Amino acid sequence: MRWHGAFRRFVLSRHYRFAREVLVPHFFDALTAYALELARLGLPRAREAVAALRELRTLPLPSFTGEVEDVFFSIQAQLSEHWGEEVAGAVRRGLSRNDLDLTVFRAYLRDRTLALLADLLRLRREAIRMAERVRAVPVVLHTHHRPAQPSTLDHYLLGMEALLSRDTERLFRALANVNRSPLGASALAGSPYPVDRNRLSALLGFDGPVEHTLDAVASGDYALELAFALGGLGASLSRLLTDLLSWAGRGAFVVGEGLSQGSSFMPQKQNPVVLEHARIYAGRLLGGAGPLAFLNHNTPFTDLNDHSTGVLEPLAGMLEAGEAALELTRAALEEGRFVPERLLEELSPEVLASEAVDLLVRKGVPLPEAYRRVWGALPGLRPELLGVEREELLAWMDLQAFFVRREVLGGVGPKARAEALSRAKRRLKEDRKALAGLRARVRLARRWLQHLQPEEGQEGAEEEGQVEGKEHQK
């Protein structure tokens, strides 16, 4: 067929190139799983199709020439040429590109999301390690862009890790929706053959099937949920990066030499550009969610390119941006160092003014009056204007005393910070275990698909998938 030049250039060639680069293994996985299920049902030539698919996947797929419109038909053409039309046609019984493509897309997004989660866990681990390295190093934190109260670097970093742990939770929740198999839904009404969709799901390492066949091919919410979870991660990262840039701007945080650049004109400059580039990628995460929502807006509830092929490349771009933002941020923390004396430049009596108010209140002064007295004693908090002895004020305003008085859950007190560190390590350990379970299930399913015989593949993969699932739930 002669395709129109514009359609060939902007649709067929583009989609084929993308699929050939990243989706081909998932196409072979899905087709092999489906052929295994047809073989279990005893349909003719299905076992031969399984063997043919396993052999064909080891060969390179031709580039786009226009003779076939997509990767699926390219695989079909290769099967027909080398194994005959009956074998090629065997795997197509009851199979539509609707359920096949969406199964492939979800498997690809699952793998990319699992990889991104691993990157996120590595960043959290580095934040925890840095919190241990800079334990008890004082820093003045801001509210509304002005110096507010003293804290410590480990207190700050553990707070950021807590935020990133919730981004991890959101990505796990989004992944739970992505990790559902549409295979067996056929065009939209379900396969005319009695395929076991739970078996198909287990063979491919999914958590289970998308239960309703129309929902399986018509819904785009799995992509939206993932996009908005990625957008939230981008927002979290941008806040950390903005703080690091602020500290770097006054020499309180120094990035590694291999992550900075000099100036083409000013020889004294060493610019912390890695933080800027990481923030650019974080911004791409934020910017990517909106277009995906529009791709679902005002579309009928059925199979459409808008929320199938339409969302795949934008999501792939977001996942790539997420990987870059996470890895650059982790490298900046790993190779960077804080300069304590620069951090303390903002420490002054003014940032402990609330402590002076508290001292007066504890001595019986009504809080409004205490607030007015302290405000009137600024700058410098002159003891004679507060009505307290200088020695008493200095002892009360001591920085370590400030920290010790804040032994509340999540506070900046030494014991509270130690407990926060333990909680962060425990959260990270649990998330790493959950991720390892998911990745093991996918690897196991892929191994079954690629190496076992048809009669072995069904029950074995299902049993192992159930074991991995139980381990993941523990």
C-alpha positions in Angstrom: 0.0 0.0 0.0 1.2 3.5 -0.8 1.0 5.6 2.3 0.6 9.4 2.1 3.9 11.1 2.7 2.7 13.1 5.7 1.1 10.0 7.3 4.2 8.0 6.6 6.5 10.6 8.0 4.7 11.8 11.1 2.8 8.6 12.2 3.9 5.3 10.7 7.7 5.9 10.5 7.9 7.6 13.8 5.8 5.0 15.7 7.6 2.1 14.0 11.0 3.6 14.9 10.0 4.0 18.6 8.5 0.6 18.8 11.5 -1.0 17.1 13.9 0.7 19.6 12.1 -0.1 22.8 8.9 -2.2 22.4 10.0 -5.3 20.4 10.9 -7.5 23.4 7.5 -6.7 24.9 5.7 -7.6 21.7 7.4 -11.0 21.6 6.6 -11.5 25.3 2.9 -10.8 24.8 2.6 -12.8 21.6 4.5 -15.8 23.1 2.2 -15.7 26.2 -0.9 -15.7 24.0 0.5 -18.5 21.8 1.2 -20.5 25.0 -2.4 -20.1 26.1 -3.7 -21.1 22.7 -1.4 -24.2 22.9 -2.9 -25.0 26.3 -6.3 -24.9 24.7 -5.1 -27.3 22.0 -5.6 -25.0 19.1 -3.7 -26.2 15.9 -0.2 -24.8 15.1 -0.1 -22.8 18.4 2.9 -24.8 19.8 4.7 -24.2 16.5 4.0 -20.5 16.8 5.5 -20.5 20.3 8.7 -22.1 19.0 8.8 -19.7 16.0 8.3 -16.6 18.2 11.2 -17.7 20.5 13.5 -18.1 17.5 12.4 -15.0 15.7 12.9 -12.8 18.7 16.7 -13.5 18.5 16.8 -12.0 15.0 16.9 -8.2 14.2 13.6 -6.8 13.1 13.7 -4.9 9.7 13.7 -1.1 9.6 10.6 0.7 8.4 10.1 0.5 4.7 6.4 1.2 4.3 5.6 -2.3 3.2 4.0 -3.0 6.6 2.5 -0.4 8.9 3.7 -1.3 12.3 5.9 -3.7 14.3 3.1 -6.2 14.9 2.6 -6.7 11.1 6.4 -6.8 10.7 6.5 -9.7 13.1 3.6 -11.3 11.3 5.4 -10.9 7.9 8.5 -12.5 9.3 6.5 -15.4 10.7 4.8 -15.9 7.4 8.0 -15.8 5.4 10.0 -18.2 7.5 7.3 -20.5 9.1 4.3 -20.2 6.8 1.0 -18.4 7.0 -0.7 -21.1 9.1 1.8 -20.6 11.9 1.7 -16.9 11.6 -2.1 -16.9 11.7 -2.2 -19.3 14.6 -1.2 -16.7 17.1 -3.8 -14.2 15.8 -6.8 -16.2 16.8 -9.0 -13.9 18.9 -6.1 -11.4 19.2 -6.6 -7.8 18.4 -4.0 -5.0 18.2 -6.1 -3.2 20.7 -5.4 -5.6 23.6 -2.0 -6.5 22.3 -0.7 -2.9 21.9 -2.0 -1.9 25.3 -0.4 -4.9 26.9 2.9 -4.1 25.3 2.6 -0.4 26.3 1.8 -1.3 30.0 4.7 -3.8 30.1 7.1 -1.2 28.8 5.9 1.5 31.2 6.1 -1.0 34.0 9.7 -1.7 33.3 10.6 2.0 33.0 8.7 2.8 36.2 10.5 0.1 38.1 13.8 1.5 36.9 12.8 5.0 37.9 11.8 3.7 41.4 15.2 2.2 41.7 16.7 5.6 40.9 14.5 7.3 43.4 15.4 4.8 46.1 19.1 5.5 45.4 18.5 9.2 45.8 16.8 8.6 49.1 19.7 6.4 50.3 22.1 9.2 49.4 20.0 11.8 51.3 20.1 9.5 54.3 23.9 9.0 54.0 24.5 12.7 53.7 22.2 13.3 56.8 24.6 10.9 58.7 27.6 12.8 57.4 26.4 16.2 58.4 24.7 15.2 61.6 24.1 18.1 64.0 25.6 20.7 61.6 23.6 23.9 62.3 21.8 25.7 59.6 19.3 28.6 59.6 16.2 27.7 57.7 13.9 30.2 56.1 10.2 30.9 55.9 8.9 33.3 53.2 12.5 33.7 51.9 13.7 35.2 55.2 15.8 33.6 58.0 13.4 32.0 60.4 14.8 29.4 63.0 17.8 27.3 63.5 17.8 23.7 62.5 20.4 21.1 61.4 21.3 19.8 58.0 20.3 16.2 59.0 16.9 17.5 60.2 16.5 19.2 56.8 17.6 16.3 54.7 15.5 13.8 56.6 12.5 16.0 56.1 13.2 16.0 52.4 13.6 12.2 52.4 10.2 11.9 54.1 8.7 13.9 51.2 10.5 11.7 48.6 9.2 8.6 50.4 5.6 9.8 49.7 6.6 10.3 46.0 7.7 6.7 46.1 4.3 5.7 47.5 2.5 7.6 44.8 4.7 5.9 42.1 4.0 2.5 43.6 0.3 3.2 43.6 0.4 4.4 40.0 2.5 1.3 39.1 -0.2 -0.9 40.6 -2.7 0.4 37.9 -0.1 0.2 35.1 0.8 -3.4 36.1 -2.5 -4.9 34.8 -2.8 -6.9 31.7 -5.4 -6.1 28.9 -4.4 -9.3 27.0 -7.5 -11.4 26.1 -9.8 -8.4 25.9 -9.4 -8.6 22.1 -11.0 -5.6 20.2 -13.2 -4.7 23.2 -15.7 -7.5 23.8 -13.3 -10.2 24.8 -11.6 -13.1 23.0 -14.0 -15.6 21.2 -11.7 -18.3 22.5 -11.8 -19.4 26.2 -8.4 -18.0 27.1 -7.7 -17.7 30.8 -6.9 -14.0 31.2 -5.5 -14.7 34.7 -3.0 -17.1 33.2 -2.0 -14.6 30.5 -1.4 -12.0 33.2 0.7 -14.4 35.3 2.8 -15.4 32.3 3.7 -11.7 31.7 4.4 -10.9 35.3 1.5 -8.6 35.8 -0.4 -8.3 39.1 -3.6 -9.4 37.3 -5.8 -8.6 34.3 -7.8 -5.5 33.7 -11.0 -7.3 34.5 -13.5 -5.6 32.2 -12.6 -6.0 28.5 -13.9 -2.6 27.4 -12.1 -1.0 30.3 -8.9 -2.8 29.3 -8.7 -1.2 25.8 -10.6 2.1 26.4 -9.2 3.5 29.7 -6.3 5.9 29.8 -6.3 6.6 33.5 -3.3 4.3 34.1 -1.2 6.7 32.1 -2.7 9.8 33.7 -2.0 8.4 37.2 1.6 7.7 36.3 2.0 11.1 34.8 0.7 13.0 37.8 2.8 10.9 40.1 5.8 11.9 38.0 4.7 15.5 38.2 4.6 15.4 41.9 8.1 13.9 42.0 9.3 16.8 39.8 7.8 19.3 42.2 9.5 17.7 45.2 12.9 17.5 43.4 12.6 21.2 42.3 12.3 22.3 45.9 15.4 20.4 47.0 17.3 21.7 44.0 16.2 25.3 44.7 17.5 25.1 48.2 20.8 23.6 47.1 21.2 26.3 44.5 20.5 28.9 47.2 23.2 27.5 49.4 25.5 27.1 46.5 25.0 30.7 45.6 26.6 31.9 48.8 29.2 29.2 49.0 27.5 27.1 51.7 27.2 24.1 49.3 29.9 23.2 46.8 29.2 20.7 44.0 31.8 18.3 42.8 34.3 19.6 40.2 33.1 17.1 37.6 29.6 18.6 38.0 30.4 22.3 37.7 31.4 24.5 34.9 33.6 27.6 34.6 32.8 30.9 32.9 33.8 31.8 29.3 34.5 35.3 30.5 35.0 35.4 34.3 37.8 33.2 35.4 36.9 33.3 39.1 33.6 31.5 38.6 32.8 27.9 39.1 29.1 27.4 38.4 27.0 24.6 40.1 25.2 23.9 36.8 24.4 20.3 37.6 21.7 21.6 39.9 20.3 23.8 37.2 20.1 20.9 34.7 18.5 18.7 37.3 15.9 21.3 37.9 15.3 21.6 34.1 14.5 17.9 34.0 12.3 18.2 37.1 10.4 20.9 35.3 9.8 18.6 32.3 8.2 16.2 34.7 5.8 18.9 35.9 5.1 20.1 32.3 4.4 16.6 31.0 1.2 15.8 32.9 -1.0 18.4 31.4 -0.8 17.2 27.8 -1.7 13.7 28.8 -4.9 14.9 30.5 -5.9 16.7 27.3 -5.3 13.5 25.3 -8.1 11.9 27.3 -10.4 14.9 27.4 -13.6 14.7 25.3 -12.7 11.4 23.8 -15.3 8.5 23.6 -14.8 5.6 25.9 -13.3 3.1 23.5 -10.0 2.2 21.9 -8.4 5.3 20.4 -4.9 6.3 19.4 -5.3 9.4 21.6 -4.8 7.5 24.8 -2.8 4.6 23.6 -0.1 5.4 21.1 -0.7 9.1 21.9 0.4 8.9 25.5 3.3 6.5 25.1 6.0 8.8 23.7 5.2 11.7 26.1 5.3 9.3 29.1 8.6 7.8 27.8 9.9 11.4 27.7 8.7 12.0 31.2 10.3 8.8 32.5 13.6 9.8 30.8 13.5 13.2 32.4 12.8 11.7 35.8 15.8 9.4 35.4 18.0 12.4 34.6 16.7 14.6 37.4 17.1 11.8 40.0 20.6 10.7 38.9 21.9 14.3 38.6 20.5 15.2 42.0 22.0 12.1 43.5 25.4 12.8 42.0 25.2 16.4 43.3 24.7 15.1 46.8 27.2 12.3 46.6 29.9 14.6 45.2 29.0 17.8 47.0 29.9 19.1 50.4 28.4 21.7 52.8 30.5 24.5 54.3 29.4 24.8 58.0 30.9 28.3 58.5 29.0 29.7 55.6 25.8 28.1 56.8 26.3 29.8 60.2 26.6 33.3 58.6 22.9 33.8 59.0 22.9 32.8 62.7 22.1 35.9 64.8 20.0 36.7 67.9 17.1 37.6 65.7 16.6 34.0 64.5 16.2 33.0 68.2 13.7 35.8 68.9 10.9 33.3 69.5 13.0 31.7 72.2 13.1 35.0 74.0 9.3 35.2 73.8 9.1 31.7 75.3 11.5 32.6 78.1 9.4 35.6 79.1 6.2 33.5 79.0 7.7 30.9 81.2 8.5 33.7 83.7 4.8 34.6 83.8 4.7 37.4 81.2 1.5 37.2 79.1 2.4 36.1 75.5 1.2 39.3 73.8 3.2 41.4 76.2 6.2 39.1 75.8 6.0 39.4 72.0 5.9 43.2 72.2 8.9 43.3 74.5 11.0 41.1 72.2 10.0 43.1 69.1 11.1 46.3 70.9 14.4 44.7 71.9 15.4 44.0 68.3 17.9 44.1 66.8 20.3 42.3 69.2 17.8 41.3 71.9 19.1 43.7 74.6 18.5 42.1 78.0 17.7 45.4 79.7 14.7 45.9 77.4 13.5 42.4 78.1 13.7 42.6 81.9 16.0 39.5 82.2 19.6 39.0 83.3 22.1 38.8 80.5 23.5 35.5 81.7 20.1 33.9 81.9 19.2 35.1 78.4 22.5 33.8 77.0 22.0 30.4 78.6 18.5 30.2 77.3 19.4 31.3 73.8 22.3 28.8 73.5 21.9 27.0 70.2 22.3 23.5 71.6 19.8 24.3 74.3 17.4 25.4 71.5 17.8 21.9 69.9 17.4 20.0 73.2 14.1 21.7 74.0 12.6 20.3 70.8 12.5 16.6 71.6 9.1 16.1 70.0 8.3 13.6 67.2 10.0 14.8 64.1 11.7 17.7 65.9 15.2 19.0 65.8 16.2 17.6 69.1 19.1 15.1 69.0 17.0 12.1 70.1 14.2 13.1 67.7 16.6 13.4 64.8 18.1 9.9 65.6 14.6 8.5 65.6 13.8 10.2 62.3 17.0 8.7 60.8 15.9 5.2 62.0 12.4 5.7 60.5 13.9 6.8 57.2 16.2 3.8 57.0 13.3 1.5 57.8 11.1 3.1 55.1 13.8 2.8 52.6 14.4 -0.9 53.5 10.7 -1.7 53.1 10.5 0.1 49.8 13.6 -1.6 48.4 12.1 -5.0 49.4 8.8 -4.2 47.6 10.6 -3.1 44.5 12.9 -6.2 44.5 9.8 -8.4 44.7 8.2 -6.7 41.7 11.3 -6.8 39.6 11.9 -10.5 40.5 8.4 -11.4 39.3 8.9 -9.7 36.0 12.3 -11.3 35.5 10.9 -14.7 36.3 8.0 -14.3 33.9 10.4 -13.3 31.1 12.6 -16.3 31.8 9.6 -18.6 31.6 8.4 -17.1 28.3 11.8 -17.2 26.6 13.1 -20.6 27.7 10.3 -23.1 28.5 8.2 -25.4 26.4 4.5 -24.7 25.9 3.3 -27.4 28.2 5.7 -26.2 30.9 5.1 -22.5 30.7 1.5 -22.2 31.9 1.3 -23.7 35.3 5.0 -23.1 36.2 4.8 -19.4 35.5 1.5 -19.0 37.3 2.7 -20.9 40.4 6.0 -18.9 40.5 4.1 -15.6 40.0 1.8 -16.4 42.9 4.8 -17.1 45.1 6.5 -13.8 44.2 3.2 -12.0 44.8 2.9 -13.5 48.3 6.5 -12.5 49.0 5.7 -9.0 47.9 2.7 -8.8 50.2 4.7 -9.8 53.3 
